[in-house]
Amino acid sequence: MPRASQIEEFEKTVKSLDALLRSSGGDYFFGSTVSLADIAIYPFAERFQLAMREFQGYDIAEGAEYFAAWLTAMSARDSVRSLRPDDEALLRSWRRTMRLDYFDYETASRESP
């Protein structure tokens, strides 16, 4: 379990992302249009959220309203939904490989990573 000081430092980081999203005037980091920043950060953030929720019982978006809305907006995009396996498939992959960024291009698929 993470120490309280680690969680506090992490929450500061999420709060700064939340403040940036609040000031953007839209659902994404630079307003109403998705940017390279959103695309680059989202895969890490959504897997990290899944891991923290499943393995630590901690929701990284709790108390970060705009960050939570950003995660929702990104996950609702057709481009994200069409490429991303569901949470249960990612967890099966984790149990098999002990990595959430794993993908075996020869034997795995979107449905069975």
Jmol script that loads the backbone (N, CA, C; Angstrom):
load data "model"
ATOM      1  N   MET A   1       0.848  -1.184   0.000  1.00  0.00           N
ATOM      2  CA  MET A   1       0.000   0.000   0.000  1.00  0.00           C
ATOM      3  C   MET A   1       0.885   1.236   0.000  1.00  0.00           C
ATOM      4  N   PRO A   2       0.572   2.213  -0.842  1.00  0.00           N
ATOM      5  CA  PRO A   2       1.386   3.432  -0.871  1.00  0.00           C
ATOM      6  C   PRO A   2       1.317   4.176   0.462  1.00  0.00           C
ATOM      7  N   ARG A   3       2.407   4.812   0.792  1.00  0.00           N
ATOM      8  CA  ARG A   3       2.433   5.622   2.006  1.00  0.00           C
ATOM      9  C   ARG A   3       1.602   6.880   1.803  1.00  0.00           C
ATOM     10  N   ALA A   4       1.132   7.449   2.902  1.00  0.00           N
ATOM     11  CA  ALA A   4       0.306   8.654   2.846  1.00  0.00           C
ATOM     12  C   ALA A   4       1.037   9.783   2.112  1.00  0.00           C
ATOM     13  N   SER A   5       2.344   9.913   2.332  1.00  0.00           N
ATOM     14  CA  SER A   5       3.094  10.992   1.671  1.00  0.00           C
ATOM     15  C   SER A   5       3.154  10.781   0.157  1.00  0.00           C
ATOM     16  N   GLN A   6       3.225   9.522  -0.283  1.00  0.00           N
ATOM     17  CA  GLN A   6       3.226   9.242  -1.721  1.00  0.00           C
ATOM     18  C   GLN A   6       1.885   9.628  -2.327  1.00  0.00           C
ATOM     19  N   ILE A   7       0.815   9.297  -1.651  1.00  0.00           N
ATOM     20  CA  ILE A   7      -0.523   9.632  -2.139  1.00  0.00           C
ATOM     21  C   ILE A   7      -0.705  11.138  -2.184  1.00  0.00           C
ATOM     22  N   GLU A   8      -0.246  11.834  -1.161  1.00  0.00           N
ATOM     23  CA  GLU A   8      -0.358  13.292  -1.132  1.00  0.00           C
ATOM     24  C   GLU A   8       0.396  13.923  -2.297  1.00  0.00           C
ATOM     25  N   GLU A   9       1.599  13.452  -2.585  1.00  0.00           N
ATOM     26  CA  GLU A   9       2.375  13.987  -3.705  1.00  0.00           C
ATOM     27  C   GLU A   9       1.685  13.684  -5.034  1.00  0.00           C
ATOM     28  N   PHE A  10       1.165  12.483  -5.167  1.00  0.00           N
ATOM     29  CA  PHE A  10       0.457  12.121  -6.385  1.00  0.00           C
ATOM     30  C   PHE A  10      -0.789  12.985  -6.552  1.00  0.00           C
ATOM     31  N   GLU A  11      -1.536  13.197  -5.478  1.00  0.00           N
ATOM     32  CA  GLU A  11      -2.741  14.021  -5.546  1.00  0.00           C
ATOM     33  C   GLU A  11      -2.418  15.448  -5.970  1.00  0.00           C
ATOM     34  N   LYS A  12      -1.275  15.970  -5.563  1.00  0.00           N
ATOM     35  CA  LYS A  12      -0.860  17.309  -6.007  1.00  0.00           C
ATOM     36  C   LYS A  12      -0.702  17.339  -7.522  1.00  0.00           C
ATOM     37  N   THR A  13      -0.128  16.288  -8.077  1.00  0.00           N
ATOM     38  CA  THR A  13       0.063  16.205  -9.526  1.00  0.00           C
ATOM     39  C   THR A  13      -1.278  16.157 -10.241  1.00  0.00           C
ATOM     40  N   VAL A  14      -2.184  15.316  -9.747  1.00  0.00           N
ATOM     41  CA  VAL A  14      -3.515  15.209 -10.360  1.00  0.00           C
ATOM     42  C   VAL A  14      -4.259  16.529 -10.232  1.00  0.00           C
ATOM     43  N   LYS A  15      -4.117  17.205  -9.099  1.00  0.00           N
ATOM     44  CA  LYS A  15      -4.782  18.508  -8.911  1.00  0.00           C
ATOM     45  C   LYS A  15      -4.239  19.534  -9.905  1.00  0.00           C
ATOM     46  N   SER A  16      -2.942  19.464 -10.229  1.00  0.00           N
ATOM     47  CA  SER A  16      -2.411  20.420 -11.209  1.00  0.00           C
ATOM     48  C   SER A  16      -2.961  20.115 -12.606  1.00  0.00           C
ATOM     49  N   LEU A  17      -3.117  18.832 -12.948  1.00  0.00           N
ATOM     50  CA  LEU A  17      -3.777  18.479 -14.216  1.00  0.00           C
ATOM     51  C   LEU A  17      -5.224  18.943 -14.205  1.00  0.00           C
ATOM     52  N   ASP A  18      -5.886  18.783 -13.074  1.00  0.00           N
ATOM     53  CA  ASP A  18      -7.276  19.207 -12.937  1.00  0.00           C
ATOM     54  C   ASP A  18      -7.393  20.718 -13.159  1.00  0.00           C
ATOM     55  N   ALA A  19      -6.467  21.492 -12.586  1.00  0.00           N
ATOM     56  CA  ALA A  19      -6.478  22.951 -12.754  1.00  0.00           C
ATOM     57  C   ALA A  19      -6.239  23.337 -14.221  1.00  0.00           C
ATOM     58  N   LEU A  20      -5.339  22.634 -14.888  1.00  0.00           N
ATOM     59  CA  LEU A  20      -5.084  22.907 -16.300  1.00  0.00           C
ATOM     60  C   LEU A  20      -6.336  22.637 -17.132  1.00  0.00           C
ATOM     61  N   LEU A  21      -7.004  21.528 -16.860  1.00  0.00           N
ATOM     62  CA  LEU A  21      -8.232  21.200 -17.587  1.00  0.00           C
ATOM     63  C   LEU A  21      -9.337  22.212 -17.288  1.00  0.00           C
ATOM     64  N   ARG A  22      -9.433  22.642 -16.053  1.00  0.00           N
ATOM     65  CA  ARG A  22     -10.439  23.639 -15.667  1.00  0.00           C
ATOM     66  C   ARG A  22     -10.247  24.930 -16.448  1.00  0.00           C
ATOM     67  N   SER A  23      -8.999  25.313 -16.653  1.00  0.00           N
ATOM     68  CA  SER A  23      -8.718  26.589 -17.332  1.00  0.00           C
ATOM     69  C   SER A  23      -8.722  26.459 -18.864  1.00  0.00           C
ATOM     70  N   SER A  24      -8.837  25.236 -19.389  1.00  0.00           N
ATOM     71  CA  SER A  24      -8.754  25.044 -20.839  1.00  0.00           C
ATOM     72  C   SER A  24     -10.006  25.485 -21.586  1.00  0.00           C
ATOM     73  N   GLY A  25     -11.139  25.544 -20.892  1.00  0.00           N
ATOM     74  CA  GLY A  25     -12.376  25.950 -21.548  1.00  0.00           C
ATOM     75  C   GLY A  25     -13.040  24.853 -22.358  1.00  0.00           C
ATOM     76  N   GLY A  26     -12.599  23.621 -22.178  1.00  0.00           N
ATOM     77  CA  GLY A  26     -13.190  22.496 -22.903  1.00  0.00           C
ATOM     78  C   GLY A  26     -12.915  21.200 -22.188  1.00  0.00           C
ATOM     79  N   ASP A  27     -13.196  20.089 -22.855  1.00  0.00           N
ATOM     80  CA  ASP A  27     -12.993  18.775 -22.248  1.00  0.00           C
ATOM     81  C   ASP A  27     -11.548  18.306 -22.281  1.00  0.00           C
ATOM     82  N   TYR A  28     -10.713  18.971 -23.081  1.00  0.00           N
ATOM     83  CA  TYR A  28      -9.355  18.490 -23.312  1.00  0.00           C
ATOM     84  C   TYR A  28      -8.328  19.499 -22.822  1.00  0.00           C
ATOM     85  N   PHE A  29      -7.077  19.123 -22.836  1.00  0.00           N
ATOM     86  CA  PHE A  29      -6.035  19.976 -22.264  1.00  0.00           C
ATOM     87  C   PHE A  29      -5.926  21.339 -22.928  1.00  0.00           C
ATOM     88  N   PHE A  30      -6.252  21.421 -24.215  1.00  0.00           N
ATOM     89  CA  PHE A  30      -6.148  22.706 -24.903  1.00  0.00           C
ATOM     90  C   PHE A  30      -7.490  23.177 -25.437  1.00  0.00           C
ATOM     91  N   GLY A  31      -8.559  22.854 -24.738  1.00  0.00           N
ATOM     92  CA  GLY A  31      -9.870  23.348 -25.128  1.00  0.00           C
ATOM     93  C   GLY A  31     -10.818  22.268 -25.600  1.00  0.00           C
ATOM     94  N   SER A  32     -11.553  22.573 -26.650  1.00  0.00           N
ATOM     95  CA  SER A  32     -12.616  21.680 -27.108  1.00  0.00           C
ATOM     96  C   SER A  32     -12.153  20.649 -28.127  1.00  0.00           C
ATOM     97  N   THR A  33     -10.882  20.707 -28.528  1.00  0.00           N
ATOM     98  CA  THR A  33     -10.359  19.774 -29.516  1.00  0.00           C
ATOM     99  C   THR A  33      -9.259  18.932 -28.893  1.00  0.00           C
ATOM    100  N   VAL A  34      -9.321  17.632 -29.143  1.00  0.00           N
ATOM    101  CA  VAL A  34      -8.291  16.744 -28.613  1.00  0.00           C
ATOM    102  C   VAL A  34      -6.937  17.115 -29.214  1.00  0.00           C
ATOM    103  N   SER A  35      -5.883  17.023 -28.410  1.00  0.00           N
ATOM    104  CA  SER A  35      -4.540  17.401 -28.852  1.00  0.00           C
ATOM    105  C   SER A  35      -3.577  16.228 -28.671  1.00  0.00           C
ATOM    106  N   LEU A  36      -2.362  16.416 -29.142  1.00  0.00           N
ATOM    107  CA  LEU A  36      -1.340  15.394 -28.935  1.00  0.00           C
ATOM    108  C   LEU A  36      -1.075  15.164 -27.452  1.00  0.00           C
ATOM    109  N   ALA A  37      -1.211  16.198 -26.645  1.00  0.00           N
ATOM    110  CA  ALA A  37      -1.027  16.029 -25.200  1.00  0.00           C
ATOM    111  C   ALA A  37      -2.058  15.052 -24.641  1.00  0.00           C
ATOM    112  N   ASP A  38      -3.310  15.200 -25.032  1.00  0.00           N
ATOM    113  CA  ASP A  38      -4.363  14.289 -24.584  1.00  0.00           C
ATOM    114  C   ASP A  38      -4.060  12.855 -25.024  1.00  0.00           C
ATOM    115  N   ILE A  39      -3.690  12.726 -26.284  1.00  0.00           N
ATOM    116  CA  ILE A  39      -3.423  11.403 -26.854  1.00  0.00           C
ATOM    117  C   ILE A  39      -2.227  10.740 -26.184  1.00  0.00           C
ATOM    118  N   ALA A  40      -1.209  11.519 -25.863  1.00  0.00           N
ATOM    119  CA  ALA A  40      -0.009  10.967 -25.238  1.00  0.00           C
ATOM    120  C   ALA A  40      -0.241  10.564 -23.785  1.00  0.00           C
ATOM    121  N   ILE A  41      -1.016  11.341 -23.063  1.00  0.00           N
ATOM    122  CA  ILE A  41      -1.205  11.101 -21.633  1.00  0.00           C
ATOM    123  C   ILE A  41      -2.286  10.065 -21.354  1.00  0.00           C
ATOM    124  N   TYR A  42      -3.319  10.017 -22.172  1.00  0.00           N
ATOM    125  CA  TYR A  42      -4.478   9.175 -21.870  1.00  0.00           C
ATOM    126  C   TYR A  42      -4.163   7.692 -21.647  1.00  0.00           C
ATOM    127  N   PRO A  43      -3.409   7.018 -22.505  1.00  0.00           N
ATOM    128  CA  PRO A  43      -3.187   5.582 -22.262  1.00  0.00           C
ATOM    129  C   PRO A  43      -2.559   5.304 -20.897  1.00  0.00           C
ATOM    130  N   PHE A  44      -1.604   6.136 -20.506  1.00  0.00           N
ATOM    131  CA  PHE A  44      -0.998   5.967 -19.191  1.00  0.00           C
ATOM    132  C   PHE A  44      -2.018   6.225 -18.082  1.00  0.00           C
ATOM    133  N   ALA A  45      -2.756   7.326 -18.199  1.00  0.00           N
ATOM    134  CA  ALA A  45      -3.698   7.709 -17.141  1.00  0.00           C
ATOM    135  C   ALA A  45      -4.793   6.669 -16.957  1.00  0.00           C
ATOM    136  N   GLU A  46      -5.346   6.149 -18.043  1.00  0.00           N
ATOM    137  CA  GLU A  46      -6.439   5.197 -17.896  1.00  0.00           C
ATOM    138  C   GLU A  46      -5.954   3.858 -17.346  1.00  0.00           C
ATOM    139  N   ARG A  47      -4.755   3.427 -17.706  1.00  0.00           N
ATOM    140  CA  ARG A  47      -4.233   2.185 -17.145  1.00  0.00           C
ATOM    141  C   ARG A  47      -3.823   2.378 -15.689  1.00  0.00           C
ATOM    142  N   PHE A  48      -3.267   3.537 -15.393  1.00  0.00           N
ATOM    143  CA  PHE A  48      -2.889   3.831 -14.009  1.00  0.00           C
ATOM    144  C   PHE A  48      -4.133   3.899 -13.129  1.00  0.00           C
ATOM    145  N   GLN A  49      -5.207   4.511 -13.642  1.00  0.00           N
ATOM    146  CA  GLN A  49      -6.455   4.570 -12.889  1.00  0.00           C
ATOM    147  C   GLN A  49      -6.970   3.154 -12.620  1.00  0.00           C
ATOM    148  N   LEU A  50      -6.951   2.316 -13.624  1.00  0.00           N
ATOM    149  CA  LEU A  50      -7.395   0.935 -13.460  1.00  0.00           C
ATOM    150  C   LEU A  50      -6.546   0.209 -12.414  1.00  0.00           C
ATOM    151  N   ALA A  51      -5.239   0.327 -12.522  1.00  0.00           N
ATOM    152  CA  ALA A  51      -4.343  -0.353 -11.584  1.00  0.00           C
ATOM    153  C   ALA A  51      -4.548   0.139 -10.150  1.00  0.00           C
ATOM    154  N   MET A  52      -4.626   1.446  -9.963  1.00  0.00           N
ATOM    155  CA  MET A  52      -4.815   1.983  -8.610  1.00  0.00           C
ATOM    156  C   MET A  52      -6.155   1.550  -8.029  1.00  0.00           C
ATOM    157  N   ARG A  53      -7.186   1.555  -8.853  1.00  0.00           N
ATOM    158  CA  ARG A  53      -8.512   1.147  -8.377  1.00  0.00           C
ATOM    159  C   ARG A  53      -8.525  -0.344  -8.025  1.00  0.00           C
ATOM    160  N   GLU A  54      -7.985  -1.167  -8.888  1.00  0.00           N
ATOM    161  CA  GLU A  54      -8.046  -2.613  -8.694  1.00  0.00           C
ATOM    162  C   GLU A  54      -7.083  -3.125  -7.625  1.00  0.00           C
ATOM    163  N   PHE A  55      -5.891  -2.560  -7.562  1.00  0.00           N
ATOM    164  CA  PHE A  55      -4.859  -3.115  -6.697  1.00  0.00           C
ATOM    165  C   PHE A  55      -4.644  -2.337  -5.405  1.00  0.00           C
ATOM    166  N   GLN A  56      -5.084  -1.088  -5.369  1.00  0.00           N
ATOM    167  CA  GLN A  56      -4.895  -0.270  -4.170  1.00  0.00           C
ATOM    168  C   GLN A  56      -6.215   0.244  -3.600  1.00  0.00           C
ATOM    169  N   GLY A  57      -7.322   0.080  -4.331  1.00  0.00           N
ATOM    170  CA  GLY A  57      -8.603   0.588  -3.867  1.00  0.00           C
ATOM    171  C   GLY A  57      -8.667   2.106  -3.873  1.00  0.00           C
ATOM    172  N   TYR A  58      -7.933   2.740  -4.779  1.00  0.00           N
ATOM    173  CA  TYR A  58      -7.825   4.201  -4.816  1.00  0.00           C
ATOM    174  C   TYR A  58      -8.219   4.699  -6.198  1.00  0.00           C
ATOM    175  N   ASP A  59      -9.106   5.685  -6.255  1.00  0.00           N
ATOM    176  CA  ASP A  59      -9.528   6.262  -7.532  1.00  0.00           C
ATOM    177  C   ASP A  59      -8.781   7.570  -7.746  1.00  0.00           C
ATOM    178  N   ILE A  60      -7.933   7.610  -8.770  1.00  0.00           N
ATOM    179  CA  ILE A  60      -7.105   8.802  -8.989  1.00  0.00           C
ATOM    180  C   ILE A  60      -7.920  10.016  -9.385  1.00  0.00           C
ATOM    181  N   ALA A  61      -9.142   9.825  -9.867  1.00  0.00           N
ATOM    182  CA  ALA A  61      -9.965  10.956 -10.290  1.00  0.00           C
ATOM    183  C   ALA A  61     -10.831  11.499  -9.154  1.00  0.00           C
ATOM    184  N   GLU A  62     -10.831  10.822  -8.020  1.00  0.00           N
ATOM    185  CA  GLU A  62     -11.655  11.284  -6.905  1.00  0.00           C
ATOM    186  C   GLU A  62     -11.160  12.649  -6.421  1.00  0.00           C
ATOM    187  N   GLY A  63     -12.061  13.590  -6.348  1.00  0.00           N
ATOM    188  CA  GLY A  63     -11.694  14.929  -5.914  1.00  0.00           C
ATOM    189  C   GLY A  63     -11.074  15.786  -7.011  1.00  0.00           C
ATOM    190  N   ALA A  64     -11.014  15.248  -8.232  1.00  0.00           N
ATOM    191  CA  ALA A  64     -10.456  15.991  -9.363  1.00  0.00           C
ATOM    192  C   ALA A  64     -11.511  15.979 -10.467  1.00  0.00           C
ATOM    193  N   GLU A  65     -12.485  16.846 -10.322  1.00  0.00           N
ATOM    194  CA  GLU A  65     -13.670  16.861 -11.188  1.00  0.00           C
ATOM    195  C   GLU A  65     -13.341  16.974 -12.672  1.00  0.00           C
ATOM    196  N   TYR A  66     -12.451  17.880 -13.032  1.00  0.00           N
ATOM    197  CA  TYR A  66     -12.129  18.097 -14.446  1.00  0.00           C
ATOM    198  C   TYR A  66     -11.276  16.955 -15.004  1.00  0.00           C
ATOM    199  N   PHE A  67     -10.405  16.411 -14.181  1.00  0.00           N
ATOM    200  CA  PHE A  67      -9.611  15.259 -14.598  1.00  0.00           C
ATOM    201  C   PHE A  67     -10.520  14.060 -14.835  1.00  0.00           C
ATOM    202  N   ALA A  68     -11.491  13.843 -13.961  1.00  0.00           N
ATOM    203  CA  ALA A  68     -12.458  12.752 -14.137  1.00  0.00           C
ATOM    204  C   ALA A  68     -13.263  12.961 -15.417  1.00  0.00           C
ATOM    205  N   ALA A  69     -13.670  14.195 -15.689  1.00  0.00           N
ATOM    206  CA  ALA A  69     -14.425  14.499 -16.913  1.00  0.00           C
ATOM    207  C   ALA A  69     -13.553  14.267 -18.145  1.00  0.00           C
ATOM    208  N   TRP A  70     -12.269  14.601 -18.058  1.00  0.00           N
ATOM    209  CA  TRP A  70     -11.347  14.363 -19.167  1.00  0.00           C
ATOM    210  C   TRP A  70     -11.225  12.867 -19.452  1.00  0.00           C
ATOM    211  N   LEU A  71     -11.058  12.056 -18.391  1.00  0.00           N
ATOM    212  CA  LEU A  71     -10.979  10.607 -18.577  1.00  0.00           C
ATOM    213  C   LEU A  71     -12.239  10.087 -19.263  1.00  0.00           C
ATOM    214  N   THR A  72     -13.392  10.596 -18.853  1.00  0.00           N
ATOM    215  CA  THR A  72     -14.663  10.183 -19.459  1.00  0.00           C
ATOM    216  C   THR A  72     -14.746  10.619 -20.922  1.00  0.00           C
ATOM    217  N   ALA A  73     -14.374  11.868 -21.190  1.00  0.00           N
ATOM    218  CA  ALA A  73     -14.427  12.379 -22.567  1.00  0.00           C
ATOM    219  C   ALA A  73     -13.489  11.593 -23.480  1.00  0.00           C
ATOM    220  N   MET A  74     -12.307  11.292 -22.989  1.00  0.00           N
ATOM    221  CA  MET A  74     -11.360  10.529 -23.806  1.00  0.00           C
ATOM    222  C   MET A  74     -11.857   9.107 -24.043  1.00  0.00           C
ATOM    223  N   SER A  75     -12.376   8.467 -23.020  1.00  0.00           N
ATOM    224  CA  SER A  75     -12.828   7.080 -23.174  1.00  0.00           C
ATOM    225  C   SER A  75     -14.060   6.979 -24.066  1.00  0.00           C
ATOM    226  N   ALA A  76     -14.814   8.068 -24.233  1.00  0.00           N
ATOM    227  CA  ALA A  76     -16.015   8.061 -25.074  1.00  0.00           C
ATOM    228  C   ALA A  76     -15.690   8.257 -26.556  1.00  0.00           C
ATOM    229  N   ARG A  77     -14.477   8.649 -26.877  1.00  0.00           N
ATOM    230  CA  ARG A  77     -14.097   8.883 -28.277  1.00  0.00           C
ATOM    231  C   ARG A  77     -14.107   7.566 -29.047  1.00  0.00           C
ATOM    232  N   ASP A  78     -14.649   7.579 -30.237  1.00  0.00           N
ATOM    233  CA  ASP A  78     -14.683   6.379 -31.080  1.00  0.00           C
ATOM    234  C   ASP A  78     -13.281   5.810 -31.301  1.00  0.00           C
ATOM    235  N   SER A  79     -12.321   6.696 -31.499  1.00  0.00           N
ATOM    236  CA  SER A  79     -10.956   6.244 -31.756  1.00  0.00           C
ATOM    237  C   SER A  79     -10.375   5.489 -30.562  1.00  0.00           C
ATOM    238  N   VAL A  80     -10.761   5.869 -29.365  1.00  0.00           N
ATOM    239  CA  VAL A  80     -10.283   5.184 -28.163  1.00  0.00           C
ATOM    240  C   VAL A  80     -11.059   3.888 -27.968  1.00  0.00           C
ATOM    241  N   ARG A  81     -12.372   3.955 -28.059  1.00  0.00           N
ATOM    242  CA  ARG A  81     -13.192   2.758 -27.853  1.00  0.00           C
ATOM    243  C   ARG A  81     -12.870   1.657 -28.847  1.00  0.00           C
ATOM    244  N   SER A  82     -12.542   2.018 -30.071  1.00  0.00           N
ATOM    245  CA  SER A  82     -12.288   1.000 -31.091  1.00  0.00           C
ATOM    246  C   SER A  82     -10.949   0.290 -30.890  1.00  0.00           C
ATOM    247  N   LEU A  83     -10.037   0.910 -30.165  1.00  0.00           N
ATOM    248  CA  LEU A  83      -8.706   0.332 -29.992  1.00  0.00           C
ATOM    249  C   LEU A  83      -8.439  -0.255 -28.613  1.00  0.00           C
ATOM    250  N   ARG A  84      -9.195   0.143 -27.628  1.00  0.00           N
ATOM    251  CA  ARG A  84      -8.900  -0.225 -26.255  1.00  0.00           C
ATOM    252  C   ARG A  84      -9.675  -1.455 -25.815  1.00  0.00           C
ATOM    253  N   PRO A  85      -8.975  -2.439 -25.228  1.00  0.00           N
ATOM    254  CA  PRO A  85      -9.703  -3.567 -24.645  1.00  0.00           C
ATOM    255  C   PRO A  85     -10.454  -3.110 -23.395  1.00  0.00           C
ATOM    256  N   ASP A  86     -11.453  -3.858 -22.981  1.00  0.00           N
ATOM    257  CA  ASP A  86     -12.176  -3.477 -21.771  1.00  0.00           C
ATOM    258  C   ASP A  86     -11.317  -3.744 -20.530  1.00  0.00           C
ATOM    259  N   ASP A  87     -11.758  -3.222 -19.389  1.00  0.00           N
ATOM    260  CA  ASP A  87     -10.987  -3.340 -18.156  1.00  0.00           C
ATOM    261  C   ASP A  87     -10.703  -4.793 -17.798  1.00  0.00           C
ATOM    262  N   GLU A  88     -11.683  -5.655 -17.958  1.00  0.00           N
ATOM    263  CA  GLU A  88     -11.498  -7.057 -17.591  1.00  0.00           C
ATOM    264  C   GLU A  88     -10.424  -7.715 -18.459  1.00  0.00           C
ATOM    265  N   ALA A  89     -10.386  -7.384 -19.744  1.00  0.00           N
ATOM    266  CA  ALA A  89      -9.346  -7.921 -20.628  1.00  0.00           C
ATOM    267  C   ALA A  89      -7.966  -7.417 -20.212  1.00  0.00           C
ATOM    268  N   LEU A  90      -7.877  -6.133 -19.841  1.00  0.00           N
ATOM    269  CA  LEU A  90      -6.592  -5.607 -19.368  1.00  0.00           C
ATOM    270  C   LEU A  90      -6.157  -6.287 -18.082  1.00  0.00           C
ATOM    271  N   LEU A  91      -7.103  -6.561 -17.187  1.00  0.00           N
ATOM    272  CA  LEU A  91      -6.760  -7.236 -15.934  1.00  0.00           C
ATOM    273  C   LEU A  91      -6.327  -8.684 -16.184  1.00  0.00           C
ATOM    274  N   ARG A  92      -6.966  -9.356 -17.148  1.00  0.00           N
ATOM    275  CA  ARG A  92      -6.523 -10.720 -17.504  1.00  0.00           C
ATOM    276  C   ARG A  92      -5.089 -10.672 -18.033  1.00  0.00           C
ATOM    277  N   SER A  93      -4.798  -9.665 -18.850  1.00  0.00           N
ATOM    278  CA  SER A  93      -3.445  -9.494 -19.363  1.00  0.00           C
ATOM    279  C   SER A  93      -2.475  -9.248 -18.212  1.00  0.00           C
ATOM    280  N   TRP A  94      -2.870  -8.415 -17.261  1.00  0.00           N
ATOM    281  CA  TRP A  94      -2.032  -8.139 -16.086  1.00  0.00           C
ATOM    282  C   TRP A  94      -1.732  -9.430 -15.339  1.00  0.00           C
ATOM    283  N   ARG A  95      -2.735 -10.223 -15.096  1.00  0.00           N
ATOM    284  CA  ARG A  95      -2.545 -11.461 -14.342  1.00  0.00           C
ATOM    285  C   ARG A  95      -1.602 -12.422 -15.073  1.00  0.00           C
ATOM    286  N   ARG A  96      -1.634 -12.379 -16.392  1.00  0.00           N
ATOM    287  CA  ARG A  96      -0.785 -13.260 -17.180  1.00  0.00           C
ATOM    288  C   ARG A  96       0.640 -12.727 -17.309  1.00  0.00           C
ATOM    289  N   THR A  97       0.799 -11.420 -17.461  1.00  0.00           N
ATOM    290  CA  THR A  97       2.108 -10.840 -17.784  1.00  0.00           C
ATOM    291  C   THR A  97       2.688  -9.954 -16.691  1.00  0.00           C
ATOM    292  N   MET A  98       1.832  -9.536 -15.740  1.00  0.00           N
ATOM    293  CA  MET A  98       2.213  -8.588 -14.683  1.00  0.00           C
ATOM    294  C   MET A  98       2.579  -7.214 -15.243  1.00  0.00           C
ATOM    295  N   ARG A  99       1.997  -6.868 -16.412  1.00  0.00           N
ATOM    296  CA  ARG A  99       2.212  -5.564 -17.029  1.00  0.00           C
ATOM    297  C   ARG A  99       0.906  -5.091 -17.646  1.00  0.00           C
ATOM    298  N   LEU A 100       0.578  -3.812 -17.466  1.00  0.00           N
ATOM    299  CA  LEU A 100      -0.611  -3.254 -18.101  1.00  0.00           C
ATOM    300  C   LEU A 100      -0.302  -2.644 -19.461  1.00  0.00           C
ATOM    301  N   ASP A 101       0.972  -2.513 -19.803  1.00  0.00           N
ATOM    302  CA  ASP A 101       1.327  -1.959 -21.105  1.00  0.00           C
ATOM    303  C   ASP A 101       1.702  -3.053 -22.096  1.00  0.00           C
ATOM    304  N   TYR A 102       1.497  -4.299 -21.713  1.00  0.00           N
ATOM    305  CA  TYR A 102       1.871  -5.447 -22.530  1.00  0.00           C
ATOM    306  C   TYR A 102       0.928  -5.625 -23.704  1.00  0.00           C
ATOM    307  N   PHE A 103       1.479  -5.981 -24.841  1.00  0.00           N
ATOM    308  CA  PHE A 103       0.653  -6.449 -25.952  1.00  0.00           C
ATOM    309  C   PHE A 103       1.526  -7.337 -26.828  1.00  0.00           C
ATOM    310  N   ASP A 104       1.085  -8.551 -27.041  1.00  0.00           N
ATOM    311  CA  ASP A 104       1.785  -9.527 -27.870  1.00  0.00           C
ATOM    312  C   ASP A 104       1.159  -9.470 -29.259  1.00  0.00           C
ATOM    313  N   TYR A 105       1.862  -8.909 -30.208  1.00  0.00           N
ATOM    314  CA  TYR A 105       1.303  -8.684 -31.540  1.00  0.00           C
ATOM    315  C   TYR A 105       1.058  -9.975 -32.326  1.00  0.00           C
ATOM    316  N   GLU A 106       1.629 -11.083 -31.900  1.00  0.00           N
ATOM    317  CA  GLU A 106       1.457 -12.322 -32.644  1.00  0.00           C
ATOM    318  C   GLU A 106       0.309 -13.184 -32.144  1.00  0.00           C
ATOM    319  N   THR A 107       0.080 -13.207 -30.825  1.00  0.00           N
ATOM    320  CA  THR A 107      -0.937 -14.120 -30.298  1.00  0.00           C
ATOM    321  C   THR A 107      -2.106 -13.415 -29.614  1.00  0.00           C
ATOM    322  N   ALA A 108      -1.971 -12.141 -29.335  1.00  0.00           N
ATOM    323  CA  ALA A 108      -3.016 -11.426 -28.602  1.00  0.00           C
ATOM    324  C   ALA A 108      -3.923 -10.663 -29.574  1.00  0.00           C
ATOM    325  N   SER A 109      -5.086 -10.307 -29.074  1.00  0.00           N
ATOM    326  CA  SER A 109      -6.018  -9.485 -29.841  1.00  0.00           C
ATOM    327  C   SER A 109      -6.609  -8.444 -28.921  1.00  0.00           C
ATOM    328  N   ARG A 110      -7.425  -7.549 -29.474  1.00  0.00           N
ATOM    329  CA  ARG A 110      -8.072  -6.530 -28.649  1.00  0.00           C
ATOM    330  C   ARG A 110      -8.959  -7.196 -27.602  1.00  0.00           C
ATOM    331  N   GLU A 111      -9.624  -8.276 -27.959  1.00  0.00           N
ATOM    332  CA  GLU A 111     -10.529  -8.957 -27.034  1.00  0.00           C
ATOM    333  C   GLU A 111      -9.777  -9.804 -26.015  1.00  0.00           C
ATOM    334  N   SER A 112      -8.613 -10.288 -26.375  1.00  0.00           N
ATOM    335  CA  SER A 112      -7.834 -11.158 -25.485  1.00  0.00           C
ATOM    336  C   SER A 112      -6.364 -10.738 -25.499  1.00  0.00           C
ATOM    337  N   PRO A 113      -6.053  -9.637 -24.796  1.00  0.00           N
ATOM    338  CA  PRO A 113      -4.676  -9.124 -24.830  1.00  0.00           C
ATOM    339  C   PRO A 113      -3.699 -10.072 -24.129  1.00  0.00           C
TER     340      PRO A 113
END
end "model"
wireframe off; spacefill off
backbone 0.3
color backbone group
